[in-house]
């Protein structure tokens, strides 16, 4: 009886749209506690994967960031592919507002960050290398906050936020692929290209079984891991090859089946684990004064909290006022502004890019994460308040 009660409660929680964001918040708090405890070295514990004579030597943090997050990027790619083929991004009218809004939401935060850091050096290199950190949006957290507001956020605006965040993720994927790579291993990349072409051929031959794609995908990931390109790009390449239109033996789309299977694992396991492993900040040598005076922290904070809302809202305003795009149905300008603020919740995506821009040897991890958490927190609080009060008169009219 007790077990069934907890099972029902767990199922209800998982079906609640804001549950992913709530879980991320809980894991962030635990990460902060863990990072300031005697157990924080656990993340450096080794994990060795052995297949025949092939060995992959990782630690816990790297396994999460390079391994589990590749699965998350696979899911993101599947979502983007489906939305562009038959969903919220399948027509020009549906694409233009979130697409150009997302570009504004990437460009303005990057410029603000560069303004703060252009004269600052980190370990002998310009701190401007972190320009992409405040350009990302955490779709799970942003949608979680929007969902907490219920009917105060129209369905059309939630769809707009989802589409914008998906395009934001696509831009983040391109940024990671082109700007945050180390020295390239050409032989590995040649094998990656061959396997990717084989997988595309399988798609063109309407091979609907998922197993061959996933088997080759694991090999692809192992090759990319040692190639100098970030291993999460393997998830992107796998996602591009999974068939959407073809039907499997059960008359289902392989892409949709895989997307449906991965979504709860990513929302309730992979992203929370990532947050736990990466959101921790050691307060031992960190003070409020050092954060306020650090250009990297300030640049990230300002980029997320000011740049994202300014970039998204200004572009959306111009597009709607000029008649190029239409106002989302049932929405008003205050609600659009509130949603624009929520795009400043960079959190997991910003932390991920921050890890690539400033690896541990740069000795600025805590400052980067502090800027991300502060910018995301301010965006959460202000976005919630604006949407809550900006929608009040709309609800009163309906009554």
C-alpha positions as CSV (number, residue, x, y, z in Angstrom):
1,X,0.0,0.0,0.0
2,X,2.8,2.4,1.0
3,X,4.8,1.4,-2.1
4,X,1.9,2.0,-4.4
5,X,1.3,5.4,-2.8
6,X,4.9,6.5,-3.5
7,X,4.7,5.1,-7.0
8,X,1.6,7.1,-7.7
9,X,3.2,10.2,-6.2
10,X,6.3,9.7,-8.3
11,X,4.3,9.2,-11.5
12,X,2.3,12.4,-10.8
13,X,5.5,14.4,-10.2
14,X,7.1,13.1,-13.4
15,X,4.0,14.1,-15.4
16,X,4.0,17.6,-14.0
17,X,5.6,19.9,-16.6
18,X,7.6,21.8,-14.1
19,X,9.1,18.7,-12.4
20,X,12.3,18.7,-14.5
21,X,13.1,22.3,-13.5
22,X,12.3,21.5,-9.8
23,X,14.6,18.5,-9.8
24,X,17.4,20.6,-11.4
25,X,17.0,23.2,-8.6
26,X,17.2,20.5,-5.9
27,X,20.3,19.0,-7.5
28,X,21.9,22.4,-7.8
29,X,21.5,23.0,-4.0
30,X,22.9,19.5,-3.3
31,X,25.8,20.3,-5.7
32,X,26.7,23.5,-3.7
33,X,26.6,21.5,-0.4
34,X,28.7,18.7,-1.9
35,X,31.3,21.1,-3.4
36,X,32.0,22.5,0.1
37,X,32.2,19.1,1.8
38,X,35.1,16.6,2.3
39,X,33.6,14.4,-0.5
40,X,34.0,16.8,-3.4
41,X,37.0,14.8,-4.8
42,X,34.5,12.0,-5.7
43,X,34.0,13.7,-9.1
44,X,37.7,12.9,-9.9
45,X,37.2,9.1,-9.2
46,X,38.3,7.1,-12.3
47,X,35.9,5.2,-14.6
48,X,37.6,2.8,-17.0
49,X,35.5,1.4,-19.9
50,X,37.2,-1.7,-21.6
51,X,36.0,-3.4,-24.8
52,X,38.4,-6.1,-25.9
53,X,41.8,-4.3,-26.2
54,X,40.3,-0.9,-26.4
55,X,40.2,1.2,-23.1
56,X,38.5,4.5,-22.4
57,X,39.9,6.2,-19.3
58,X,37.6,8.8,-17.7
59,X,36.7,10.2,-14.3
60,X,33.1,10.7,-13.0
61,X,32.8,14.3,-14.1
62,X,34.2,13.6,-17.6
63,X,31.9,10.5,-18.0
64,X,28.9,12.7,-17.3
65,X,30.0,15.6,-19.5
66,X,31.3,13.6,-22.4
67,X,29.2,10.4,-22.2
68,X,25.8,11.1,-20.6
69,X,25.5,14.6,-22.2
70,X,26.0,13.0,-25.6
71,X,22.7,11.2,-25.0
72,X,21.1,14.6,-24.1
73,X,22.4,16.1,-27.3
74,X,21.0,13.1,-29.2
75,X,17.6,13.9,-27.8
76,X,18.0,17.6,-28.6
77,X,18.8,16.8,-32.2
78,X,15.8,14.4,-32.5
79,X,13.5,17.2,-31.2
80,X,15.0,19.8,-33.6
81,X,14.6,17.4,-36.5
82,X,11.0,16.5,-35.7
83,X,10.0,20.1,-35.0
84,X,11.5,21.3,-38.3
85,X,9.8,18.5,-40.3
86,X,6.3,18.6,-38.9
87,X,6.2,20.6,-35.6
88,X,6.5,24.1,-34.3
89,X,9.3,25.0,-36.8
90,X,7.9,23.4,-39.9
91,X,6.6,26.5,-41.7
92,X,8.2,29.9,-42.4
93,X,5.7,31.7,-40.2
94,X,6.4,29.4,-37.3
95,X,10.2,29.7,-37.8
96,X,10.8,33.4,-38.3
97,X,9.9,34.8,-34.8
98,X,11.8,32.3,-32.7
99,X,14.7,31.9,-35.2
100,X,15.6,35.6,-35.4
101,X,14.7,36.1,-31.8
102,X,17.2,33.3,-30.9
103,X,19.9,35.0,-33.0
104,X,19.4,38.2,-31.1
105,X,19.4,36.3,-27.9
106,X,22.8,34.8,-28.8
107,X,24.5,37.9,-30.3
108,X,23.7,40.6,-27.7
109,X,24.8,38.5,-24.6
110,X,28.0,37.6,-26.4
111,X,28.7,41.3,-27.2
112,X,28.0,42.3,-23.6
113,X,30.3,39.6,-22.3
114,X,33.1,40.7,-24.7
115,X,32.6,44.3,-23.5
116,X,33.3,43.2,-19.9
117,X,36.2,40.9,-20.6
118,X,38.1,42.4,-23.6
119,X,41.0,43.6,-21.4
120,X,41.0,40.7,-19.0
121,X,43.4,37.7,-19.2
122,X,43.0,34.2,-17.8
123,X,46.1,32.1,-17.6
124,X,47.7,34.1,-20.4
125,X,44.7,34.0,-22.7
126,X,42.0,36.5,-23.4
127,X,38.9,35.9,-21.3
128,X,36.8,36.7,-24.4
129,X,37.1,33.0,-25.3
130,X,34.0,32.5,-23.0
131,X,31.8,34.7,-25.2
132,X,29.3,31.9,-25.8
133,X,28.6,31.1,-22.2
134,X,25.8,33.6,-21.6
135,X,24.2,32.9,-25.1
136,X,22.5,29.6,-24.1
137,X,19.1,28.8,-22.6
138,X,18.2,25.9,-20.4
139,X,14.9,24.7,-22.0
140,X,13.9,22.5,-19.1
141,X,14.3,25.2,-16.4
142,X,12.8,28.0,-18.5
143,X,9.7,25.9,-19.5
144,X,9.5,24.7,-15.9
145,X,9.1,28.3,-14.6
146,X,6.6,29.0,-17.4
147,X,4.6,25.9,-16.4
148,X,4.5,27.0,-12.7
149,X,2.5,30.0,-13.9
150,X,-0.2,27.9,-15.4
151,X,-2.8,29.8,-17.5
152,X,-0.9,33.1,-16.9
153,X,1.3,32.0,-19.8
154,X,-0.7,31.3,-23.0
155,X,0.0,28.0,-24.8
156,X,1.2,30.0,-27.8
157,X,3.9,31.7,-25.7
158,X,5.0,28.3,-24.3
159,X,5.3,27.1,-27.9
160,X,7.3,30.2,-28.8
161,X,9.6,29.7,-25.8
162,X,10.1,26.0,-26.7
163,X,10.8,26.8,-30.4
164,X,13.2,29.6,-29.4
165,X,15.0,27.4,-26.9
166,X,15.3,24.6,-29.5
167,X,16.9,27.0,-32.0
168,X,19.1,28.3,-29.2
169,X,20.3,24.7,-28.6
170,X,21.0,24.3,-32.3
171,X,23.1,27.4,-32.3
172,X,24.9,26.1,-29.1
173,X,25.6,22.8,-30.9
174,X,27.2,24.7,-33.9
175,X,29.2,26.9,-31.5
176,X,30.6,23.8,-29.7
177,X,31.4,22.1,-33.0
178,X,33.2,25.1,-34.5
179,X,34.7,27.0,-31.6
180,X,35.5,24.7,-28.7
181,X,37.7,21.9,-30.1
182,X,41.3,21.0,-29.3
183,X,44.0,19.6,-31.6
184,X,42.3,17.4,-34.1
185,X,43.1,13.7,-34.7
186,X,42.6,13.4,-38.5
187,X,42.5,9.6,-38.6
188,X,39.7,9.4,-36.1
189,X,37.7,12.1,-37.9
190,X,38.1,10.1,-41.2
191,X,36.6,7.1,-39.6
192,X,33.9,9.2,-38.1
193,X,33.1,10.5,-41.6
194,X,32.9,7.0,-43.0
195,X,30.6,5.7,-40.2
196,X,28.4,8.8,-40.5
197,X,28.1,8.2,-44.3
198,X,27.2,4.6,-43.7
199,X,24.5,5.7,-41.2
200,X,23.1,8.2,-43.7
201,X,23.0,5.4,-46.3
202,X,21.1,3.2,-43.9
203,X,18.6,6.0,-43.5
204,X,18.3,6.4,-47.3
205,X,17.6,2.7,-47.6
206,X,14.7,3.0,-45.1
207,X,16.3,0.8,-42.5
208,X,14.0,1.4,-39.6
209,X,15.5,-0.8,-36.9
210,X,17.2,1.4,-34.3
211,X,19.8,-1.1,-33.1
212,X,22.2,-0.7,-36.1
213,X,22.2,3.1,-35.7
214,X,22.8,2.9,-32.0
215,X,25.6,0.3,-32.4
216,X,27.4,2.4,-34.9
217,X,26.6,5.5,-32.8
218,X,28.6,4.0,-29.8
219,X,31.6,3.5,-32.1
220,X,31.2,7.0,-33.4
221,X,31.2,8.4,-29.9
222,X,34.3,6.5,-28.9
223,X,36.1,7.8,-32.1
224,X,35.0,11.4,-31.5
225,X,36.0,11.2,-27.8
226,X,39.7,10.8,-28.9
227,X,39.4,13.1,-32.0
228,X,39.7,16.6,-30.4
229,X,36.1,17.4,-31.2
230,X,33.8,17.4,-28.2
231,X,32.2,13.9,-27.7
232,X,28.7,15.3,-27.4
233,X,28.8,16.0,-31.2
234,X,28.4,12.2,-31.6
235,X,24.9,12.6,-30.2
236,X,24.1,15.2,-32.9
237,X,25.4,13.1,-35.7
238,X,23.5,10.0,-34.5
239,X,20.3,12.1,-34.2
240,X,20.7,13.4,-37.8
241,X,20.6,9.8,-39.2
242,X,17.7,8.4,-37.2
243,X,14.7,8.0,-39.7
244,X,11.6,10.1,-39.1
245,X,9.3,9.3,-42.0
246,X,10.0,5.5,-42.2
247,X,7.8,3.2,-40.1
248,X,9.2,0.3,-38.0
249,X,7.7,-3.1,-37.5
250,X,5.0,-1.6,-35.2
251,X,4.2,1.1,-37.7
252,X,5.9,3.8,-35.6
253,X,8.5,6.4,-36.5
254,X,11.9,5.2,-35.2
255,X,12.8,8.9,-34.4
256,X,9.6,9.5,-32.4
257,X,10.0,6.2,-30.5
258,X,13.6,7.0,-29.5
259,X,12.7,10.6,-28.6
260,X,9.9,9.4,-26.4
261,X,12.1,6.8,-24.7
262,X,15.0,9.2,-24.1
263,X,13.0,12.2,-22.9
264,X,12.3,11.0,-19.3
265,X,15.8,9.7,-18.9
266,X,17.3,13.0,-19.9
267,X,14.8,15.1,-17.8
268,X,15.0,13.0,-14.6
269,X,18.4,11.4,-14.6
270,X,21.0,12.8,-17.1
271,X,20.4,16.6,-16.6
272,X,20.0,16.3,-12.8
273,X,23.3,14.3,-12.6
274,X,25.0,16.9,-14.9
275,X,23.7,19.7,-12.6
276,X,25.0,17.8,-9.5
277,X,28.4,17.3,-11.0
278,X,28.8,20.8,-12.5
279,X,26.8,23.4,-10.5
280,X,28.9,23.1,-7.4
281,X,31.0,26.2,-6.3
282,X,33.6,26.1,-3.6
283,X,33.2,29.1,-1.3
284,X,36.5,28.5,0.5
285,X,38.5,31.1,-1.6
286,X,35.5,32.9,-3.1
287,X,34.0,36.1,-1.8
288,X,31.3,38.5,-2.9
289,X,33.9,41.2,-3.5
290,X,36.0,39.0,-5.7
291,X,32.9,38.1,-7.8
292,X,31.8,41.6,-8.2
293,X,35.3,42.7,-9.3
294,X,35.8,39.7,-11.7
295,X,35.0,40.6,-15.3
296,X,34.2,37.0,-16.3
297,X,31.6,36.7,-13.6
298,X,30.1,40.1,-14.3
299,X,30.2,39.5,-18.1
300,X,28.3,36.2,-17.7
301,X,25.8,37.7,-15.3
302,X,25.1,40.8,-17.4
303,X,25.0,38.7,-20.6
304,X,22.4,36.3,-19.2
305,X,20.3,38.8,-17.2
306,X,20.4,41.8,-19.4
307,X,21.7,40.6,-22.8
308,X,19.2,37.7,-23.3
309,X,16.1,39.7,-22.5
310,X,17.3,42.7,-24.5
311,X,18.4,40.6,-27.5
312,X,15.2,38.5,-27.7
313,X,12.6,41.1,-26.9
314,X,14.0,43.9,-29.1
315,X,14.2,41.6,-32.1
316,X,10.7,40.2,-31.5
317,X,9.3,43.7,-31.0
318,X,10.8,44.9,-34.3
319,X,9.6,41.8,-36.2
320,X,6.0,42.1,-35.0
321,X,5.8,45.9,-35.3
322,X,7.1,45.8,-38.9
323,X,4.6,43.1,-39.8
324,X,7.2,40.5,-40.7
325,X,5.9,38.2,-37.9
326,X,2.7,37.9,-35.9
327,X,2.1,38.3,-32.2
328,X,1.6,34.9,-30.6
329,X,-2.1,34.2,-30.1
330,X,-3.5,35.4,-26.8
331,X,-0.3,37.1,-25.7
332,X,0.5,40.7,-24.8
333,X,3.7,42.7,-24.8
334,X,4.3,42.2,-21.0
335,X,4.0,38.4,-21.4
336,X,6.4,38.4,-24.3
337,X,8.9,40.5,-22.2
338,X,8.5,38.0,-19.3
339,X,9.3,35.1,-21.6
340,X,12.3,37.0,-23.0
341,X,13.6,37.3,-19.5
342,X,13.2,33.6,-18.9
343,X,15.6,32.9,-21.9
344,X,18.3,34.3,-19.6
345,X,18.1,31.0,-17.6
346,X,21.3,29.6,-19.0
347,X,22.0,27.1,-16.3
348,X,23.0,23.6,-17.6
349,X,23.7,24.7,-21.2
350,X,25.8,27.7,-20.0
351,X,27.7,25.5,-17.5
352,X,28.3,23.0,-20.3
353,X,29.8,25.7,-22.6
354,X,31.6,27.2,-19.6
355,X,33.4,23.9,-19.0
356,X,34.6,23.9,-22.6
357,X,35.6,27.5,-22.7
358,X,37.5,27.4,-19.4
359,X,38.7,23.8,-18.5
360,X,40.0,23.3,-14.9
361,X,43.5,24.4,-15.8
362,X,42.2,28.0,-16.2
363,X,41.4,28.0,-12.5
364,X,38.3,30.1,-12.9
365,X,35.6,27.5,-12.7
366,X,33.9,28.8,-9.5
367,X,33.8,32.4,-10.9
368,X,32.2,31.1,-14.2
369,X,29.6,29.0,-12.4
370,X,28.8,31.9,-9.9
371,X,28.1,34.2,-12.8
372,X,25.9,31.6,-14.5
373,X,23.9,30.8,-11.3
374,X,23.5,34.5,-10.5
375,X,22.3,35.4,-14.0
376,X,20.0,32.4,-14.2
377,X,18.6,33.2,-10.7
378,X,17.9,36.8,-11.5
379,X,16.3,35.9,-14.8
380,X,14.1,33.3,-13.0
381,X,12.9,35.7,-10.3
382,X,12.2,38.7,-12.6
383,X,10.7,36.6,-15.4
384,X,8.3,35.0,-12.9
385,X,7.3,38.3,-11.4
386,X,6.7,40.0,-14.8
387,X,4.7,37.0,-16.1
388,X,2.7,36.7,-12.9
389,X,1.6,40.4,-12.7
390,X,1.6,41.0,-16.5
391,X,-1.0,38.3,-16.9
392,X,-3.2,39.3,-14.0
393,X,-5.5,41.7,-15.9
394,X,-5.8,39.2,-18.8
395,X,-7.1,36.6,-16.4
396,X,-9.5,39.2,-14.7
397,X,-10.9,40.0,-18.2
398,X,-11.6,36.4,-18.9
399,X,-13.5,36.1,-15.6
